[in-house]
Amino acid sequence: MPPTLLSSRRVLLEGRLQPATLELENGLISAIFDHDPSRAGDHHDYHDLVVMAGLIDTHVHINEPGRTDWEGFATATRAAAAGGLTTLVDMPLNSIPSTVDADSFRLKLEAAAGQLRVDVGFWGGAVVGNLDGMRELAQAGVLGFKCFLSPSGTDEFTNLDFEQLGQAMQMVAELDSVLLVHAEDPAELLAFSGDPRSYDNYLATRPPRAEVSAIERVVAGAKATGCRAHVVHLATEAGLASLAHSGVTVETCPHYLTFAAEEIADGATAYKCAPPIRGRATREALWQALERGAIQLVATDHSPSPAELKCIDSGDFSAAWGGISSLELLLPAVWTEAARRGHGVEKLARWVCSAPARLAGLDHLKGRLEPGLQADLVVWDPNASFVVDRLEHRHALTPYQGRTLRGVVEATYLRGQRIFFQSQHHSECLGQILKKARTKP
């Protein structure tokens, strides 16, 4: 089969937008030429549209098997392809069973088979009493592990106390893996009181000090054990001081970079997540941390649920599910706010392509455009805008509904195959399961 050629005057190469023609063959970028849209062959000329590596989202709750009424591999990967994402890493909880040992991982792989429109890897769970299960999961090929220090929201996925965190970190270090941590100290969380529709009342239940206290424990544990650790969904700049020079990496999410507590109406439970969306000053501090590299990446924490679990009718923040749907919107949500603050495509790609690839141990395959790497690409218009109305997730409910965002995806390529083009999906599911090759027993 002859190679595919792809040209644009704005291809992101080595941190700079420049004219180029890419040659895609056998699933890889086989060569990069000077811009030549007249070169003979199966040529896709995208003129002035941006071409960059496909996005990688390392924080996605796909929820299959067991909760496909919440999401599922078919709908999640379809939404990903439409949003320019070519790789997802699935979280180990909210599916039934949770991914905490080899048997539960096997069930997840069976559920995924034949349904993937993009590539999917998996985090394994670190829960109470499953150190042996963690070893099984590592042997089976998970990309790393995830734990909670506060209750996870589902009974099947138990949170670790600080002693158990240390044990899990020791195991992760022995396995030469990485531990992702939901860092909120349960001792610092407060009971809900007052009007259940009040966002301020919900915000008060999860103060910044809960994040700070937990992050301090994560940093100390990583230092004591040599564990590679990563803090997920940072929602307060107050946690950054402990992370500085610690070697522990950290992400934030599009909703913390887009919304602010002052803008959330009482009863607007579509905005509920944990940790919560904080004030405008915090939002700007998170942007500044991204700019200077104190926060390394952005991931969605896509955590959908049926509308009734979000308590939309009652507006009860005390009872609503804490999760935000935004998988398809990672690129435009981050780009809209980044461009508003003067950031360019180069920084965007660092936050949503190359840094996530490093976290997941996939940077030898994905995350940037270089000869020899997989031909995972997104082609998009950074100047076009759209109003969020219909999304391809299983549930349309999202706080982005009705919002105008910049950045429209024209095409998505997975290993050189165009899987999405001008709102149309490829007829086949071409995604693959990603596993980590083990180097330690």
N, C-alpha and C positions, 0 to 999 in steps of 0.2 A: 504494500500500500504506500503510495507516495506521501511525502511529508506534507503537513499543513503549514502554510505561511501566514503570519499575522503581522500586520503593520499598523503603526500609529505614529503621529508626530509627538506623542506624549507617553512614552513607555518609561516606567520607573525602574531604572537600572543603577545600581551602586549608589542609592540615595539621591538620585537626580532624575527629573523628568527630561527625556531626550528622544529625538526621532530614532526609530529602530524598526527592524523587521526580525521577528522571531521565527525560527524553524522548529516545528513540533513533530517529533517522530517517536514511535514506540512508547508513547506515554511521557516522554521527556522533552525538555528543551534541548534540542540537539545542536543548535547554533544560534548566534545572534549576529545579525549583519547591520551595516549602515542602512538607514531608511531607504527602502526601494519597493514602493507599492506596485511597480510594473514587473517585478520578478515573476517569471512564469511558474505556474503550479496552482494548487488549491489554495487560493490567496484570499484572506479575509482582511480587507482594508478598513480600519476604523477611524481614519482621518485624524481628527483632533480629540477623540475621546481618550481618557486615561486608561492605560493598561498597566496592571500591577498584579502581584501575587494574589491568589485567592485568600480570602479571610479565613482565619482559624479561630474558632470559639471554644475555649477550654472549659467553659462552665455552662453546661446545658443539662436540664432535667428532661429526658425524653420519656421516662415513666413507663416504659414497656419492658417486660410483661406486667400485667396486673392492673395498670391504671391507664389503659389506652383511651378511656373517656376523658382523660386529662390531656394527653398528647400521644405520641407514638412515633415509631421510626419512619413510617410513610409520610406523615404530615410534617414532622420536624425537618426531615431531610429535603422535602419539597420546598418548604419555606426557606431553608438554608440556600438552596440553589438559586432561588429567586432573589435572594439578598446578596449574592456574590460570595457566599461562604462555600468553601470546598472541603473543609474538615471540621468535624465536631468532636468534642470529647464529652462523653455521657457521664453524668454523676451517678453514684451507686445507690442513691436512695430515691424514694417515691415510686419505684417499681416494686412489684411483689413477686418474688422475694427481693430484698435488697441484695446487692452484689457484695457478699461478704465471705464467700468461699468458692471453691472450684465448681461445686454443683450449681450454685445460683448463677455463676458466670456462664456456665454452659447453657442454662435456660435463656439467658439474655442473648447469647450468640445465636441460638436457635430462633428466637423471636426476630432478630434483625435480618436473618438470611433472606435475600431476595427483595428486600424493601428499601435499600439504601440508594438514594440519589446523589449523595456525597459520601466521602470517606468518614468513618466513625471509629474512634478509639474509646477506651473505657478507663475510668478511675475505679479502683476497688475500695471497699469500705474498711475503715478501721473503727471497730465498735468494741463494746465491752466483751472481753473473753474470746476474741477471734485471732489471736496471734498466729495460731497454726493456719487459720484460714487465709491470713495475709500472705503467708509463705506459699500456699497453694495458688493464690491469685497471681503472685509474681511469676511463678512457674508457668501459669496459663497465659501470661502476656499482657496483663493490665499495664497501663502507662505510668501508674503511680497510685497514690492512696488519698482518701479524703476522710476527715473526721470532724466532728462537732464538739465544741466545749460547752455549749448550751443545748437545751432540748431541740431536736431537729424538726419537730412538727409532725413526725410520724413515729408511731410506737415501734416500728420494725427496725429503726436505725437509732441505736442508743448512743448518747453522748458520753464522752470520756471525762473523768475527773483529771486533775493535774498529774496525779501519780500514774494513771493509766496513759495519759499523753506521753509521759516519759518512756513508758514501756513500748508504746507504739513507735515513738521516734527511734528508739534503739533498734527495733525490728526493721524499720525503713532504712536506717543506716546500714545494717547488715545486708539488706537486700539491694543496696546501691540504687535506691529509688527516691521518690520525692513524696512528701506529705503535704497535702493541701488542708488548711485549717479554717473552719468557721470560728473566728476568734471573738467571742463574747463571753465574758465571765458571768456565769449564772448567779454568783453571789452579788453582782452589781445590778442585776435586772430587778425591776420593781413590779408589783402587782398593779393591774389596771384599776383606776378609781375614777369616779365621776362619769360624765356623759360619755357613753360608748361611741357616739358619733364624732367626738372631738379629736381632730388629728393631733392637737397639742397634747391631749391626754395620752394618746398612743406614744407619741414621741418621748414623753417623760418616762415611759416604762423601760426604754432601752437607751440610757444616757451614754455619751461618749466614753465615760470612764469604764464602761463594760468592755468596750473594744480595747482601750488602752491597757487595762489589767491583763486581759487575755493575751494580747500581743507581747507584753513583757514576759509572760510565761513561755510563749512559743520561742521567743528569742533565746531565753535562758536554756530551754530544752534543746534547741538546735546546737547551742554552744557546748552543752554538756555531752551530747551524744554524737555529734558530727552529722546529724540528720540534715539533709537538704529539705528546707521547709518553705512554704509559700502561703501567705495570708490571702484569703479570698475576700471579695467584695468590701474593701475598705470604704467606710462612710464618714470618717472623721480624720481631719489632718492631725489631730492630737496623737494619733498612733504612730506618726512618722518618726518622731524623735527616737523611739526605741528601735526602730528598724534601721536607722542610719548606720551604715558600716557593719551591719550584723551578718550580711550574707543571705538573710531571709528576704525573699522577693514578695511582691504584693501587687494586687490588681485592684481596680475599681470598676464600676459599671456605668453604662450609658445613662441610667436614670439618676445616678448621683451627680453626673456631669450636666444634666439637662434641667431637672426640676429643682425646686426649693420649697422648704416647708411653708414659707410665707405664701406660696401660691396654691397650696393644697386646701381645698374646701373641706369643711366638716362633712362627713358622710361619704367622701370620695375614696372608697376602699380599693379602687383600681390601683391606687398608689401605694398600698400597703406592702412592705417588704421588710426584711430583717437582715442586717441593721436598717434602721429607717432612713428615709431621705431627710437630711438636715437643712439648715438654713442657707441663705445666699452666700454668706461669708465662707461657709464650709465648701460650698460648690466651687467658689473661685480659688480657694486654697488647694483643692484637689486638682484643678486645672494647672495651677502653678507647680504642683508636685510632679504631674505628668511632664510638664515642660522641662524640668531640670533632671528628670530621670529617677526621682525618688519613688514614683509609682512606675512600674515597668510596662504594664499592659492593661487593656480594657477587655472585659468579657461580659456577656449579657446577664449571666445568672437567670437564663430563661426558665421560669418556673410557673407554668400555666396550671389552671384548674378549671373545672366547670364553673360557670357564672354564679351558680347558687352558693358555691363555697366562698365566693368573694363577698357575699352578703350585700350585693348592690342595692337591693330594695330597702333593706333596713339601714344600710350605712354603718353597721356596727364594726368598728375597728377592733374591738376586743375579741370578736368571734371570726372575723374574716381570715381566709387563707392569706399568708404572707408570701406573695410571689408576683413577679411582673413578667409579662410576655413581651419579648422584644427581639426574638431571634432574627427575623427577617430584616430588622431595622438597625442592626449593628452599624453598618456602614453609614447610612444617611443620618442616623441619630448623632453619632460621634462627629461626623464631618460637619454637620450643620453648626454645632457649637464650636468645633475647632476652627472652622473658617471665620466665624464671627470674632474669634480672638486672635486672628492673624496667623494661625498655624497652617502649614502646607500639607500636601499629600504625602511628602516624605515622612513627616512625623506620624501621620495617620497610619501609614503602612508599618511603621515600627511598633505601634501600639496594638494593632489588630492582625498583623501577619507574622513578622519575624520574632517578636518577643514571645507570643503564644507558642510558636513552633519550638523555641528553645525550652520553654516550660515543659512541654509534652515530650521532649526528646525526639522531635521530628525534624529538627533543623538540618539534618543531613539529607532530607527529602523535599521539604516544603518551606514556605515562608518568604521566599524571595525569587527573583528571576535570574537564574544563572544556568549556563550549559551544564547538563548532567542532573539537574534537579527535575522533579516532576512538573509537568506542564499544567499546573493548576493556576488559573488566571481569572481575574474579573476585569471586564471592560465597562466603564461607567462614565457618566457625564457629571462632573462636579458642579456645573452651573445650573443644571435643570432642577426643578423643584416639583414636588407633588404633595397632595393632601392625603394623609393616612386614612384610608377608609376600609379597604378590603385586604386582608392578609391571608397567607396560606397556612398559618398555624391552625390547629384544630379549633381553638377558641379565639374569636376576634377581639375579646375584651383586652384592652391595653390602655394605659394612661396616655399613649401617643395618639389615640383616636382623634381625628379632626385636626391634628397639628400639621403645619406645613414644614416639610423637611427638604433639604438640598441633597442631591446625589442620587441619580437614577441609574440603575443597573441595566446595561444593554445586553450583556452576554456573560455567561459563566462557563469556564472550561475546566474539565476534570481529566487529568492525565491526557491532555490534548484533544479530548472529545468535547464538543460544544453541547453542554447539558441544559443550557437555558439561553434563549435568544428572543428578544423582543416579546417578552411575556409568555413565550411558549416553552414547554419542557420537552426534553428528549423523550422518545417513546419508551426507552428502556431505563432500568435502574442500574447505573454503572458504578455506584459506590462500592467500596471495599471496607472490610474490617481491618483495623490497624492494631497490630500487637507489637509489644516490645520484645526483642530478642534478649534472653537472659544471659548475663555474663557471670553471675554468682549463683551458687546453689541455694 
